Every structure is written in structure tokens, then in C-alpha cells.
Amino acid sequence: MLSFPNAKINLGLHVLAKREDGYHGLESCFYPIAWKDSLEIVPSASFSFESYGLKIPGNASENLCVKAYELIKSDYDISPVETHLLKSIPMGAGLGGGSANGAFMLKLLNDHFKLGISVLKLQEYALRLGSDCPFFIENKPVIAKGRGEVFGQVNLDLTGHYLALKNPEVHISTKEAFAGISLTTHQIGISEILELPISKWRKNLVNDFETSIFPNYPEVAKLKDDMYSSGALYASLTGSGSTVYGIFGEKPENSNWMILEM
């Protein structure tokens, strides 16, 4: 059984006060995009995990696909599978690729073994994998709050626009991004800002991680400037990673960027 875990972008990202559990409160709009990995499971005599494409750092046993299998296996009598992951979404890039892999593995196992696990229960499993993982269960635009796992509706459709993305092959850890963050008070919430025309987003819709990442990585900051210079209606860093995206009304001409039709 085959699936295609997709990436997401953050439309705005407000980092709020630190919570009692050690996490920061967040507010963001998560928006799914068509930059995809490939994930396949095949019945087997024993469980195995292999990855291809972009090299994934760390021990394979720590991969969220493996952890997702272990979570389901702990509650359901499922048989072993071979797991094959073709990785094209870069890591540490703010695109949620690893989180998507874990969430899609949960959904694959649920479908393959006909377990009948509800969306809510899948989201509970996904949260045990990581804060961004529950989003990819339903995989639709949401306003995310809390750690990123509390979802509210958003009426937003970017169909008809083009999305340009560029990852400068810089890995920025979440710890590093938070280390330089300055907490600020936002007078307007992200859901309200997104009701404005896209042309108004530039001055109102911010990703707070830019203030901590751009001074240390000027090549990332330059990408944002380049996209605006090329006619982007809106451009931003996504997540706490190094990928910059731009939303365009017309298809931009730049062979160095990944261009997706929304």
C-alpha cells in the first residue's frame, strides 16, 4: 500500500508565552502543499524500515514511521510490514516532512489492516509522535494553537495562485530557532489577518522566527527579499526551518525555485 505524505507551510507564526509544560504557545495557519515524499508498506515476515533519497540524520529506530508502527502495534495485533520511505522533503526546513511521514504511517496502517481507528484517535496517536503530526491526519488548512495541535477552522483557499519555495540546504534545529526568539504581543490574531487581501499580508502577517533566524542566516533572509523583488504577493519563512516561500499571482520565472500551482 502506497501513500504520498505532503509538506505544509505556515501562514504566519506567532510564538506566545512559555507554558507550564515547557512548550511555547503558538498560533499559526497550517496549509498543506504538494511537495511530497513516498511511503509504502508491504506485508513481511518481520518489520523493517528503509529510506531512500535525501539522507535522514540519526538512527532509523527514531524515525517517526517506525515509532508510528510501534504505537499501533502496542494496541493492535497487526502483522509485520516492510516500510519504504522515499524522502524528497528536506529535514529541518520548516515543512513538516517528518511529521507528515509519521502521520501518514498511522493512516496507512489503519487502512491496510482495516482497524477502523477514528480521526480523533489517530490525532491522539499522532500527538504522541510530535506536535505537528496531528495536522496531517485530516490534512486541511487550519488555525493551529497550543503546541500546534489545537485546531480551528479557517476559510482560506489559495487555488489559482502559484507557490515558489526555496530551501537553501541549511538545517536549523527547533532548539536553535527558539534560542533567539523574542516574545512579542500581537494585537491581531492570524485568523483575522488572513481575512485581509493577500496584498495586505506583507505588513501584517509575520513569522516570529524570522527575528531569530535571519540575523544568523543572511542567505535565508535574502531569499525572502528575492521573492518580493520577483513579484511575490507575500513571502515568508515557514515554520522554524530554513525554507522560504512566496505566493504569486502569476507563475514566476526562476529555475532555482520549486514552483507549485496551488
Secondary structure, DSSP 8 states (H G I E B T S, - for coil): -EE--EEEEEEEEEEEEE-TTS-EEEEEEEEEEEEE-EEEEEE-SS-EEEEEES---S-GGGSHHHHHHHHHHHHS----EEEEEEE-S-TTSSS-HHHHHHHHHHHHHHHHTT----HHHHHHHHHHH-TTTTHHHH-S-EEEETTTTEEE------TT-EEEEE--S----HHHHHHT------SS-HHHHTTS-GGGHHHH--BTTHHHHTTT-HHHHHHHHHHHHTT-SEEEE-TTSS-EEEEESS----TTSEEEE-
